[in-house]
């Protein structure tokens, strides 16, 4: 398996970045469409030595960008002494093979780069398994390319059509090794899925066990400041973080890493952390919304946080953000600016409209009594034998927890 992983590792290689955009689909006139790919490649350890951006009328089936542009790419590779080409597109195995034949260096696409970054940052057992699964599922259809150096090995029949590589019953060494690798990869994929299902089940049980609490999850684009905010917040809620989102996240990667985002799926409130200082802020917001929609979180309550507002010198972009998202809270996770305001807004959302309630409960029901003592306002308790009658003000959004805790009759006064 280490051989497969080595195919997509990026370690201080000199890279040429390539972005090919369809003229009919890409109406974006931004000067730099490769800004995100640059940041991703540098995060993976690559040294950017040149770039090629090109609008194309159609996707070329053999090279994606066409043979002429591929030869122009070869000139850039030779001039910059690059040993790696990274495409801001998803390529087929055939396109990668043909491009490598032309430019004479390794070619990887956007998915391979993202996988490399996820692999480098995976810490938990679950995350490492998800990375390996995604790598193997991506690699499986590309095994033929990885074994292309053995294509010339023929079977026992020599040069005849029956004896050529792939002939029935007469396959050569290379094809036998390819089939062995495919079986090994397929078997490993099955084992990984089984183990991840077991982990997912445990996580769901843990989340279900926290249903008595209001759950808040941080989401946001890569480098938006989620981890800094996570360390700065101290709310009386369950707070969790997610991996940083990127734009154009391939669908198969969303599926592979959905369990990593399970906390967002089951959260009661999402805090969308936004890098308000980024010139690409609106595109980053759209990218996060797209991923949230893909994992089923598009309709969840979201509070938008305009982070890094302390380093913004002013200008139309930030004012536009505040105009488009007037309910957003401008904060600085680093300096602590307006975190108190954020806390107040979160508490308002957690509680919702205040309701005056009355209910009865057995004295032995410690969980229900403890919940009300922790969350209700102006709580009054009257004891009668083994029963206690409780009257208080409670947030509307918190009343469903009463039934989860076993309260049979809740009277709204």
Secondary structure as GFF3:
##gff-version 3
##sequence-region A 1 413
A	DSSP	alpha_helix	2	6	.	.	.	ID=ss1
A	DSSP	beta_strand	14	22	.	.	.	ID=ss2
A	DSSP	alpha_helix	35	43	.	.	.	ID=ss3
A	DSSP	beta_strand	47	56	.	.	.	ID=ss4
A	DSSP	alpha_helix	67	80	.	.	.	ID=ss5
A	DSSP	beta_strand	84	87	.	.	.	ID=ss6
A	DSSP	alpha_helix	93	103	.	.	.	ID=ss7
A	DSSP	beta_strand	106	108	.	.	.	ID=ss8
A	DSSP	alpha_helix	110	121	.	.	.	ID=ss9
A	DSSP	alpha_helix	125	140	.	.	.	ID=ss10
A	DSSP	alpha_helix	143	146	.	.	.	ID=ss11
A	DSSP	three_ten_helix	148	150	.	.	.	ID=ss12
A	DSSP	alpha_helix	173	208	.	.	.	ID=ss13
A	DSSP	beta_strand	215	220	.	.	.	ID=ss14
A	DSSP	alpha_helix	226	232	.	.	.	ID=ss15
A	DSSP	beta_strand	238	240	.	.	.	ID=ss16
A	DSSP	alpha_helix	251	256	.	.	.	ID=ss17
A	DSSP	three_ten_helix	258	261	.	.	.	ID=ss18
A	DSSP	alpha_helix	262	265	.	.	.	ID=ss19
A	DSSP	beta_strand	269	275	.	.	.	ID=ss20
A	DSSP	alpha_helix	281	294	.	.	.	ID=ss21
A	DSSP	beta_strand	302	307	.	.	.	ID=ss22
A	DSSP	three_ten_helix	309	311	.	.	.	ID=ss23
A	DSSP	alpha_helix	316	324	.	.	.	ID=ss24
A	DSSP	beta_strand	329	330	.	.	.	ID=ss25
A	DSSP	alpha_helix	339	351	.	.	.	ID=ss26
A	DSSP	beta_strand	354	362	.	.	.	ID=ss27
A	DSSP	alpha_helix	366	375	.	.	.	ID=ss28
A	DSSP	beta_strand	377	384	.	.	.	ID=ss29
A	DSSP	beta_strand	387	395	.	.	.	ID=ss30
A	DSSP	three_ten_helix	396	398	.	.	.	ID=ss31
A	DSSP	alpha_helix	399	404	.	.	.	ID=ss32
A	DSSP	beta_strand	410	412	.	.	.	ID=ss33
###
